[in-house]
Amino acid sequence: MQYTVFVVTILLMLVVTAAFAIVALNASKPAVEYAGVQEKSFSVRAKVFWAMIVAGVLIAVITTLDLPYAATRGDVPDDAVTIGIEGRQWLWLMDEAEVGLGDTVVFDVSAFDVNHGLGVYDPDMTLIGQTQAMPGYVNSLQVTLDRPGTYSLLCMEYCGLSHHIMLSQITVGEEAAAADTVPAEAVVPAEVAAPAEEAVPAEEIVPADEAGATGEEGE
């Protein structure tokens, strides 16, 4: 990339140098009639001016179609998790700090005091999203947290003496539904969980009439 930039820079410098050389060489030639040059120059200038106007309008329209000014949240899934974040010197105040794996999270970001820059980093400290935190305004940042682990929120804009310690974290774990599921091997059959009373051997069962006679003899 650096080599490409270097080559492009050299080429542009050569073009500028050539332009200066052409002007210097033509300066020694006899001057042509000014009125004709002026008329031609004005004609070219008018065409360039209107071309720039049209190009500017087209570029402005095309580049602002996707800007989030009207709806900063974009297309949000019904099951998205919304977390409010407020930047302060020098911490992030969050509504919650734990979400499920695979959740789409919408961070509604604002600031209490000065401008901050919110950067969301995955467990490998790779930047996956960023937005501006400004007093009196809410910017929404939508990201999908599809890796378990600890995500870091860092301030990306110098905001004062302790800017470097402005760090908060969000833990991403398994979905709650998966956590509440009991493995099949852990389910105990009802007959095992509550065994029936032990059966009395047949020879130990005394008929009612014999039991009554035995009682009379004892008296």
Buried (B, 14 or more C-beta within 10 A) or exposed (E): EEEEEEEEEEEEEEEEEEEEEEEEEEEEEEEEEEEEEEEEEEEEEEEEEEEEEEEEEEEEEEEEEEEEEEEBBEEEEEEBBBBBBBBBBBBBEBEEBEBBBBBBBBBBBBBEEBBBBBBBBBEEEEEBBBBBBBEEEBBBBBBEBEBEBEBBBBBBBEBEEEBEEBEBBBEBEEEEEEEEEEEEEEEEEEEEEEEEEEEEEEEEEEEEEEEEEEEEEEE
